[in-house]
Amino acid sequence: MNDGVYCAPCHLFDGPNVRGKTLVKTLLQDWSNAIKVLANHNKSEQHIAQREAADNFVAIHSGAKKDIEKCISSQYNKIVEKNRQILGRIVEVVIFCGKQNIALRGHHDEKGNFQALLQHQSKRDPILLDHLEKGDPRSKYLSPIIQNELTVNSTVPGQ
């Protein structure tokens, strides 16, 4: 049986740029110089980085910190929720026009009832206003084709 120690964070989380192999790849067995070797090792940038990696691992595993996948997923979920809110507001305008028997478009798409109602609604709705002013033109959901699809697929409750 070997008598010696490893540095746990450095041994478990060592990277490709490991300089000193003692405490990382090989056991520290020179007990007469152990205090000096450990003191130098604990001050090294490599040890500090591996210690941080170990602390992050423990924090993520215990749930104290979110991992990168959860952060990305939560950001994605925020975008999806915002898009649902926007699409819901657009569908509400389509349904309102249908209930009131109001045409969505006139001779010019940009001056139709649909666009006018959305502009009016955006005065009270910062999410819709931001979407109409700064949204990607390819995903505004305002084209006549989308209006027609929403008209066909929207159902008015109670009718």
Buried (B, 14 or more C-beta within 10 A) or exposed (E): EEEEBBBEBBBEBBEEEEEBEBBBEEEBEEEEEEEEBBEEBEEBEBBEBBBEBBEBBEEBEEEEBEBEEEEEEEEEEEEEEEBEBBBEBBBBBBBBBBEEEEEBBEEEBEEBBBBEBBEEBBEEBEEBBEBBEEBEEEEBBBEEEBBEEBBEEEEEEEE
